């Protein structure tokens, strides 16, 4: 029969062996996690770079569209309507005969003071 001290020594060796194996497993796991983290970081950076390229391409397209829109000539009808609104006065009445709502009423037969 083995003594108690020998049994304790055997248990101590077994615990040290298990601790050493677990330490190696933890180191392997840490290395694997570090590799996965680095790969994930590369992929995130790649996605961000691809997004930036797409954003720049869209911006260039928008700038090209904006420059093309300013180069196209306006249609004659649209430019006529925008440039100057024309009043259509009847030939019997001159522009002076139209009265503003702020003007005092005019009497027939009296000349308007200018």
C-alpha positions in Angstrom: 0.0 0.0 0.0 1.2 3.4 -0.9 1.5 6.1 1.7 -0.6 9.2 1.8 2.3 11.4 0.8 2.8 9.3 -2.4 -0.9 9.6 -3.3 -0.8 13.4 -2.7 2.3 13.6 -4.9 0.6 11.6 -7.7 -2.5 13.9 -7.5 -0.3 17.0 -7.6 1.4 15.7 -10.8 -1.9 14.9 -12.4 -3.2 18.4 -11.6 -0.1 20.0 -13.0 -0.5 17.9 -16.2 -4.1 18.9 -16.5 -3.3 22.5 -15.9 -0.5 22.4 -18.5 -2.9 20.9 -21.1 -5.6 23.5 -20.3 -3.0 26.3 -20.5 -2.0 25.0 -24.0 -5.7 24.9 -25.0 -6.2 28.4 -23.8 -3.2 29.6 -25.7 -4.5 27.9 -28.9 -7.9 29.4 -28.4 -6.3 32.9 -27.9 -4.3 32.5 -31.1 -7.4 31.3 -33.1 -9.5 34.2 -31.8 -6.8 36.6 -32.7 -6.7 35.3 -36.3 -10.5 35.5 -36.5 -10.4 39.0 -35.2 -7.8 40.1 -37.7 -9.7 38.5 -40.6 -12.9 40.2 -39.4 -11.1 43.5 -39.2 -9.8 43.1 -42.8 -13.2 42.2 -44.0 -14.8 45.2 -42.3 -12.1 47.5 -43.8 -12.7 45.9 -47.2 -16.5 46.5 -47.0 -15.8 50.1 -45.9 -13.4 50.7 -48.8 -15.9 49.2 -51.3 -18.7 51.4 -49.8 -16.4 54.5 -50.2 -15.8 53.5 -53.9 -19.5 53.2 -54.6 -20.2 56.4 -52.8 -17.6 58.3 -54.9 -19.0 56.7 -58.1 -22.5 57.8 -57.2 -21.2 61.3 -56.4 -19.4 61.5 -59.7 -22.6 60.4 -61.5 -24.6 63.1 -59.7 -22.1 65.7 -60.5 -22.1 64.6 -64.2 -25.9 64.8 -64.2 -25.9 68.2 -62.7 -23.4 69.5 -65.2 -25.4 68.0 -68.1 -28.6 69.6 -66.8 -27.0 73.0 -66.8 -25.7 72.5 -70.3 -29.0 71.6 -71.9 -30.7 74.6 -73.6 -34.0 75.6 -72.2 -37.0 75.2 -74.4 -38.2 78.5 -75.9 -41.6 78.2 -74.3 -40.2 77.6 -70.8 -37.6 80.3 -71.0 -40.3 82.8 -72.3 -42.5 82.0 -69.3 -39.7 82.3 -66.8 -37.9 85.4 -68.2 -40.7 87.9 -68.5 -44.4 87.7 -67.8 -46.4 89.7 -70.3 -49.6 91.6 -69.6 -52.3 91.3 -72.1 -54.0 94.7 -72.3 -57.0 95.4 -74.4 -56.3 98.0 -77.1 -59.1 100.3 -75.8 -57.5 100.8 -72.4 -53.9 102.0 -71.8 -51.8 100.9 -68.9 -52.5 104.2 -67.2 -56.2 103.6 -67.1 -55.7 100.6 -64.9 -56.1 101.7 -61.3 -54.3 100.3 -58.3 -56.4 99.4 -55.3 -54.3 102.0 -53.3 -55.2 104.8 -55.7 -58.1 107.1 -54.8 -61.1 106.7 -57.1 -61.1 108.9 -60.2 -64.0 111.0 -61.3 -65.1 111.0 -64.9 -64.2 114.1 -66.8 -61.4 115.2 -64.4 -57.7 114.7 -65.4 -55.6 112.7 -63.1 -52.8 114.7 -61.4 -49.4 113.3 -62.1 
